Structure formats: C-alpha cells, structure tokens
Amino acid sequence: MKELLALSKKQKLLFVEDDANLRMVTHKLLSNFFESIEIAENGKEGLAKFRDNHFDLVISDLQMPIMDGIEMIEQIKEIKPNQTIVVTSAYDDSSKLLRLINLGVDFFIQKPIESTRFFDVLKKAVERIEFYNMEKNYKKYLEETVESRTKELKKLNEELTLLDQLKDDFLETISHELKTPLTSILGYADFLLEIDDEPEKKKRIIGIIVQESEKLQELIEDVLYLTTLGTDKLEYKLQQVSISDLLDESIAMFKDHPEIKKETRFLIELSVTECQINCDIERMKRVFHSIFENSYHFSPDEVVINIHIECQNNQLKIIITDQGVGIPEDKIDQVFNKFYKTRIKGFEIRGTGIGLTIAKGIIEAHDGKIWAEPSPKGAKVVMSLPLCKE
C-alpha cells in the first residue's frame, strides 16, 4: 500500500464509469492515492477529456451508453499506443477480452470490485507507468547527452580545423620571416667579401647584417618561448620595480627599435604617484612591446598610445588604448590565441601571430591577467598584476 501511495501521487488519472453510485465510491477510494483525477460518465466524454489532457492512467468500465469502453479504448490507443489502461467490467466475455488484449490492455478488474485485487492491479499498473516514465526520461537524457556531445565534438572539430589552418599559416609565415633576413645576411656577406678598401661601406653593411641577425634572434627566441609556455622550464628573474620606471624603459626600447619609423606619442595617466611590482623586467618589457607594436601597425597615420594606470585592492591595473582601426568585436576573444593574426582590409602586417600569445603567457606567469575589451575607437587592452606587499 505504501509503494502504491508513493508512486500514484504524482500520476494523473482518468476514471470513466457510468454507474453514479459506483463512480462516487470508487472515486473516493482512488482519491486516497491520486491527487489528480478527472471523471467521465461515458466513453464519449472520456475520449474528449483524453484528447484535451495528458493522463498517466485510464480506468474504464466497458458497458456504457453513448460510447462503450472498447470503442473509447480503441481511439485512445490510436492517439497514444502505449497508454496504460485498467478495465473494470461485470461481464466475462472472452471475445471482448481477446479484443482488449489485442489492443494492448493488460490490466483487468472484475466487478463487483474486491479491494485486495483492486489494489494489486492498481499497484502493477502504476509500477509500469513509473517504469515507462523512467525509460522515457532516460531515453531523453541519452538523446540530449548525445546531442550535446555531438555539438561539442563538432565545435572541437571546427576549432581543430581552424588551429590546423592557423598552424599552416604560421609555418608559412615563419618560413618567410626566416628567409627574408637570411637572404639579406647572405647577400650582404657576399658583397662584403668583394669590398677591399671602403671602411665606411663595410661598416654600414656589417650594421645591416647585425640588424638582420637580431631579427632572426628575436624570432627564434619567440618560437622557443612559445614551446615552453605553461611549463616549468622557464625561469623568471623577479625584481621589484616601479611601474613608471618600467614603462619609461619599455617606451624607450620601443622607440629605439629599428622598425619603428612613424612618430609615436605616448600619453601616460597615473592615478597614484607610485606603484611597485615584482616582475621579470626584460620579459615585462616584451609584453609592452607586443602591445605597442600592434597599436603602431594598426594606426594608419600618427600613432598615439594612451596608458592609464590604477593601483587598488593590491592590484595594478594598466589600460592601454590607441586611436587605430581597433579590434573587430567578434575577434576580441581570439587576439591572444596561438597563431592568430588580425586581418583588416588595407593593413598587410608582417608577423608570426604569437606576440600576444607570449605576452599573455608572461602576464599569467606573474599571477596576472590580460584581456582585450571593445572600444568605440581603436584597440583597448587591459592587464592586472599583483602589487608588491608592503
């Protein structure tokens, strides 16, 4: 009885009976088990209610006016083939019984209804419904899981395809970036061998060779650094430094770079007089150089880079903006991805697509964060780093 009570409470019942007295008595009994019961006085009314509602269980008499139970059950089974139905009848007609079995009716109670038999059949019926519901829910869960996993695999496949394309682009770019300075170095070295008594020309050529060699060195260091990101192979030489001094050195280094030819202005705004951080100074300069370099290349005319610095809640926050073409909003989350290169019409920028990836790795190695944000004009990059503890 407890099991029947526990299972039936959440199930909805349609009870069809034409005898008013029996309908009232049975309804009262069923109310002890089912919280939701709809009553019909004949098959036509029962069918109409079934069409308009969902029922877990149907209990029906057979001999009824207007539409009998068998005709109603036939139509119910057309609507919902797996509907659980309990038939109550005072008649023992084997032909009707066989017809009902063929319709998929498995539960029968003979009138007059005997309580023990009634509860036993009712328990089996609600157990079957519970099993069907569990099976349906599990099937739905499996379908949703398969659909979700399929979407995940599809997305992963798209990401792998994109990464593979980016890798191919990177290899093509890196080959070009290596070939260009090597060609210059070899060409000028051959030319140098042919010069005998022209010291000034020799000096100029040697300077070009050194410059191209430094480009190669930078490129090789970037690639080597990329392969060690996220590993314990990198050592950081941490020193305490003020952010103003670090920025001054980074800006000076950037302006002195041989490839920086356009005029570049830096506007610095400090919300406090001094902020100290522990960092690997040379690597942190590398971070600023990558950000400045992107601002430089994507600014069509005069380059203006704004740097706003805040120190609060034991964190240093640096906001770097420019007045260039900016980052497409749908690419904001990709700019720090490995091998990613922003492609903007009218700007053919050389590079490997790993500068900002390396910058992100350096910042994260200092327990910081770096990200890009939408901006009404130009690009906007934000980073945060822990301040020195006093």
C-alpha positions in Angstrom: 0.0 0.0 0.0 2.9 2.4 0.8 4.5 1.7 -2.5 1.2 2.3 -4.4 0.7 5.6 -2.5 4.3 6.8 -3.2 4.1 6.1 -6.9 0.5 7.1 -7.7 0.6 10.6 -6.0 2.4 12.2 -9.0 0.3 10.4 -11.6 -2.7 11.8 -13.4 -5.8 9.6 -13.6 -8.9 9.5 -15.9 -11.7 7.4 -14.4 -14.6 6.5 -16.7 -17.7 4.9 -15.1 -21.4 5.3 -16.0 -22.8 4.0 -12.7 -23.2 7.1 -10.4 -23.0 5.2 -7.1 -20.0 3.1 -8.1 -18.4 6.2 -9.6 -18.7 8.1 -6.3 -17.5 5.2 -4.2 -14.6 4.3 -6.4 -13.6 8.0 -6.8 -13.5 8.4 -3.1 -11.2 5.3 -2.8 -9.0 6.5 -5.7 -8.6 9.9 -4.1 -6.5 8.3 -1.3 -3.9 7.5 -4.0 -4.2 10.0 -6.8 -4.0 13.8 -6.3 -5.2 14.5 -9.9 -8.4 12.7 -11.1 -10.7 13.5 -14.0 -14.1 11.8 -14.1 -16.2 10.9 -17.2 -19.7 9.3 -17.3 -19.3 7.6 -20.6 -16.8 6.7 -23.4 -17.5 9.8 -25.5 -16.9 12.2 -22.5 -13.8 10.2 -21.5 -12.4 10.3 -25.0 -12.9 14.1 -25.2 -11.1 14.6 -21.9 -8.3 12.3 -23.0 -7.8 14.4 -26.2 -7.5 17.6 -24.2 -5.3 16.4 -21.4 -2.3 14.1 -20.5 -3.2 11.1 -18.3 -0.8 8.6 -17.0 -3.5 6.0 -16.2 -7.0 5.4 -17.5 -9.5 3.2 -15.5 -12.7 2.5 -17.5 -15.8 0.4 -17.4 -16.9 -1.4 -20.6 -20.7 -1.3 -20.8 -21.6 2.4 -21.1 -24.1 4.4 -23.0 -23.4 6.7 -26.0 -19.9 5.2 -26.5 -18.8 2.0 -24.8 -15.4 1.4 -23.2 -14.0 -0.7 -26.0 -14.6 2.0 -28.7 -13.1 4.6 -26.4 -10.0 2.4 -25.7 -9.5 1.8 -29.5 -9.4 5.5 -30.2 -7.2 6.2 -27.1 -4.8 3.6 -28.4 -4.7 5.3 -31.8 -3.8 8.6 -30.1 -1.3 7.1 -27.6 -0.4 3.4 -28.3 1.4 2.9 -25.0 -1.3 4.3 -22.8 -1.7 2.2 -19.6 -5.4 1.2 -19.2 -7.2 -0.7 -16.4 -10.6 -2.2 -17.5 -13.3 -2.9 -14.9 -16.3 -5.0 -16.0 -19.0 -7.2 -14.6 -19.2 -9.2 -17.9 -17.0 -12.2 -18.7 -17.0 -12.1 -22.5 -14.0 -13.9 -23.9 -14.3 -12.3 -27.3 -14.2 -8.8 -25.8 -11.3 -9.8 -23.5 -9.3 -11.0 -26.5 -10.1 -7.8 -28.4 -8.8 -5.7 -25.4 -5.7 -7.8 -25.2 -5.0 -7.3 -28.9 -5.4 -3.5 -28.2 -2.6 -3.8 -25.6 -4.8 -3.8 -22.4 -3.1 -5.9 -19.7 -5.0 -5.0 -16.5 -8.5 -6.2 -15.7 -10.6 -6.0 -12.6 -13.9 -7.9 -12.4 -17.0 -6.3 -10.8 -18.0 -6.3 -8.1 -14.6 -4.9 -7.2 -12.8 -6.7 -4.4 -10.4 -4.3 -2.6 -7.3 -6.7 -2.4 -7.5 -7.4 -6.2 -8.2 -3.8 -7.0 -5.1 -2.6 -5.0 -2.9 -5.3 -6.5 -3.8 -4.5 -10.1 -3.5 -0.7 -9.4 -0.1 -1.2 -8.0 1.1 -3.2 -11.0 -0.3 -0.5 -13.3 1.3 2.4 -11.6 4.6 0.5 -11.4 4.5 0.0 -15.2 3.8 3.7 -15.7 6.7 4.6 -13.5 8.9 2.3 -15.5 7.7 3.8 -18.7 8.4 7.3 -17.4 11.9 6.3 -16.2 12.6 4.8 -19.6 11.3 7.9 -21.4 13.3 10.2 -19.2 16.4 8.1 -19.6 15.9 8.0 -23.4 15.5 11.8 -23.4 18.6 12.1 -21.2 20.6 9.9 -23.6 19.3 11.9 -26.7 20.2 15.2 -25.0 23.6 13.8 -24.0 24.3 12.5 -27.5 23.2 15.8 -29.0 25.3 17.8 -26.5 28.4 15.6 -27.1 27.8 15.8 -30.9 27.8 19.6 -30.7 30.9 19.6 -28.5 32.7 17.3 -30.9 31.5 19.4 -33.9 32.8 22.6 -32.2 36.1 20.8 -31.2 36.5 19.7 -34.8 35.9 23.2 -36.1 38.5 24.5 -33.6 41.0 21.8 -34.6 40.4 22.7 -38.3 41.0 26.3 -37.5 44.0 25.6 -35.4 45.4 23.4 -38.2 44.9 26.3 -40.7 46.5 28.7 -38.3 49.4 26.3 -37.8 49.8 26.1 -41.6 49.7 29.9 -41.9 52.2 30.2 -39.1 54.6 27.8 -40.7 54.3 29.7 -44.0 54.9 33.0 -42.2 57.8 31.7 -40.1 59.4 30.4 -43.2 59.1 33.8 -44.9 60.2 35.6 -41.7 63.3 33.4 -41.5 64.1 33.6 -45.2 63.9 37.4 -45.5 66.7 38.2 -43.0 68.8 35.2 -44.1 68.7 36.4 -47.7 69.8 39.8 -46.6 72.6 38.4 -44.4 73.9 36.1 -47.1 73.6 38.8 -49.8 75.5 41.4 -47.8 78.1 38.9 -46.6 78.9 38.0 -50.2 79.1 41.7 -51.0 81.3 42.3 -48.0 83.8 39.8 -49.4 84.2 41.8 -52.5 84.9 45.1 -50.8 88.6 45.8 -50.1 89.3 49.5 -49.2 85.9 51.1 -48.3 85.7 51.1 -44.5 82.5 53.2 -44.3 80.7 50.9 -46.7 81.9 47.9 -44.8 80.7 49.4 -41.5 77.3 50.1 -43.0 76.9 46.6 -44.4 78.1 45.0 -41.1 75.4 47.1 -39.3 72.7 45.7 -41.7 74.0 42.2 -41.1 73.8 42.7 -37.3 70.3 44.2 -37.6 69.0 41.3 -39.7 70.7 38.8 -37.3 69.0 40.4 -34.4 65.6 39.9 -36.2 66.4 36.3 -36.5 67.4 36.0 -32.9 64.1 37.6 -31.8 62.1 35.3 -34.0 63.9 32.2 -32.7 63.6 33.3 -29.1 59.8 33.8 -29.7 59.4 30.4 -31.1 61.4 28.8 -28.3 59.4 30.7 -25.7 56.2 29.6 -27.3 57.1 25.9 -26.9 57.7 26.4 -23.2 54.6 28.3 -22.3 52.7 26.7 -19.4 55.7 24.5 -18.4 58.2 24.8 -15.6 61.1 25.1 -18.0 61.1 28.9 -17.9 62.9 30.8 -15.1 61.8 34.3 -14.2 64.2 36.7 -12.6 61.9 38.7 -10.3 62.9 42.2 -9.3 61.0 45.0 -7.5 60.4 47.9 -9.9 58.1 50.9 -10.1 55.6 50.8 -13.0 56.6 54.3 -14.1 60.2 53.3 -14.5 59.2 50.0 -16.2 57.0 52.0 -18.7 59.7 54.6 -19.3 62.2 51.8 -20.2 59.7 49.9 -22.3 58.7 53.0 -24.3 62.4 54.0 -24.9 63.2 50.5 -26.1 60.2 50.5 -28.4 61.0 53.9 -29.9 64.7 52.8 -30.5 63.6 49.7 -32.4 64.9 49.9 -36.0 61.5 49.0 -37.5 59.7 51.9 -35.7 59.8 54.7 -38.2 56.5 56.6 -37.7 56.2 59.2 -35.0 54.7 57.6 -31.9 53.4 59.6 -28.9 52.7 58.1 -25.5 50.2 59.7 -23.1 50.5 58.3 -19.6 48.0 58.9 -16.8 48.8 57.7 -13.3 46.1 57.7 -10.7 48.7 57.4 -7.9 52.3 58.6 -7.6 54.0 55.2 -7.3 53.2 51.5 -7.8 55.7 48.8 -7.2 55.5 45.2 -8.7 57.7 42.2 -8.6 58.5 41.1 -12.2 61.0 39.8 -14.7 61.8 43.3 -16.1 63.0 42.1 -19.5 60.1 39.8 -20.1 57.6 42.5 -19.0 59.2 44.9 -21.5 58.5 42.2 -24.1 54.8 42.3 -23.1 54.6 46.1 -23.6 56.5 45.9 -26.8 53.9 43.4 -28.3 51.0 45.6 -27.3 52.7 48.8 -28.6 53.7 47.1 -31.8 50.1 46.2 -32.5 48.9 49.7 -31.9 51.7 51.0 -34.1 50.9 48.7 -37.1 47.2 49.3 -36.9 47.3 53.1 -36.7 47.2 54.5 -40.2 48.7 57.9 -39.5 50.2 59.4 -36.4 50.5 56.8 -33.6 49.0 57.8 -30.2 49.1 55.3 -27.4 47.3 56.1 -24.1 48.3 54.3 -20.9 46.1 54.6 -17.8 47.4 53.2 -14.5 45.4 52.4 -11.4 46.5 50.8 -8.1 43.8 49.5 -5.8 42.9 46.4 -3.8 46.5 45.2 -4.0 46.3 45.1 -7.8 48.0 47.1 -10.5 45.6 47.8 -13.4 47.0 49.0 -16.8 44.7 50.1 -19.6 46.3 50.7 -23.0 44.3 52.2 -25.8 45.1 53.6 -29.2 43.4 55.6 -32.0 43.9 53.0 -34.7 41.4 50.8 -36.5 40.8 48.7 -33.4 39.9 45.0 -33.0 36.7 43.6 -34.7 34.3 42.9 -31.9 33.8 39.3 -33.0 37.5 38.7 -32.7 38.0 40.2 -29.2 38.3 36.7 -27.6 40.8 35.4 -30.2 43.5 38.0 -30.2 45.6 36.2 -27.6 45.1 32.8 -29.3 48.2 31.0 -30.6 49.0 31.8 -34.3 46.0 34.2 -34.5 46.6 37.3 -36.8 44.1 40.1 -37.1 43.2 40.6 -40.7 41.9 44.1 -41.5 41.4 45.3 -45.1 44.1 47.8 -46.0 46.6 46.5 -43.5 49.1 43.9 -44.5 51.1 43.3 -41.3 54.1 41.1 -41.1 54.4 38.9 -38.1 54.0 35.4 -36.8 50.8 35.8 -34.7 52.4 34.7 -31.5 53.4 38.0 -29.9 50.2 38.5 -27.9 50.1 34.8 -27.0 53.6 35.1 -25.5 52.5 38.4 -23.7 49.6 36.5 -22.2 51.8 33.7 -21.0 54.2 36.2 -19.4 51.4 38.0 -17.6 49.9 34.8 -16.3 53.3 33.6 -15.1 53.3 36.7 -12.9 49.9 35.7 -11.5 48.2 38.4 -13.6 45.6 38.6 -16.3 45.4 40.3 -19.7 42.4 40.7 -22.0 41.0 42.9 -24.7 37.8 44.9 -24.5 35.5 46.6 -27.0 36.3 50.2 -27.6 34.5 53.0 -29.5 37.8 54.0 -31.2 40.9 52.0 -31.5 42.0 48.9 -29.6 41.8 48.5 -25.8 44.0 46.1 -23.9 43.8 45.7 -20.1 46.1 43.9 -17.7 46.2 43.4 -14.0 49.2 42.4 -11.8 49.6 41.9 -8.1 51.3 44.8 -6.3 54.3 44.3 -4.0 53.3 43.6 -0.4 54.4 46.3 1.9 
